[in-house]
């Protein structure tokens, strides 16, 4: 799975080019077509007129799709590296649902309304769920095998989803907003939400990038990684915190979007290999492209309405999940 550095660089540049085109398409395409004059004027701050107002609305939506996709793609790559599990994904391991339950409980019982408080609560919920699933999946003979982790995550996700429903049903005051948020989407993005979530995402990205070399060592096995001088527990914990922060912060502002963290790292390994120093940034770029592209497609196929990205990523990710299970027979990475 090694790749020449020049080939990796070319793939990365190509992915950045595709992402740029998708961002332009996201700003241009919608229920109302706009021209370049309107786009340039809206980028300059002008909002007079329907076309410019439409562009001004699409800009934060596009930015949220980019940062959310990048965070989910990198989070999935880190989780797969930490657990050495090809099926690891914030959605499959139940981390997204844990963050969603924490946010919904905070809204219903503690009156949470600010974006910052929801992000903190989501991160705590995501972290607690990740720790619980890993603990359950590590019990018994053989430790944390990929199949046991996947089963523990699926069972936990189903249970937490039931708890979310139980919390929401008697609360008609929050039911409508929670149901639309649970699907996962970027349609309600605002620049204020992006400014609030940006510091959390920066911390998550930095922690994940700094863990790249340690993840390469962990891929060789705990004993060999320790023999190479790596503090296994510290390295695994730091990388996991970065992934949880990314996943929790995105879930708080965009809802529990699934399968991006599963599909993207596997595609990236085919293009740039298994070196996490390349895999992590490439997963971020490709994740941003996938989520932005899904948002554009959702606006095209249901015009003048739209389909939330959470539905489209599930349609893309479910077949890939089945393929990985059948092809790899759920072996460790």
PyMOL commands that set and color helices and strands:
alter all, ss='L'
color gray80, all
select helices_A, chain A and resi 5-28+36-43+50-83+95-110+115-138+146-169+172-183+191-210+212-218+222-227+232-254+260-272+276-301+309-328
alter helices_A, ss='H'
color red, helices_A
deselect
rebuild
show_as cartoon
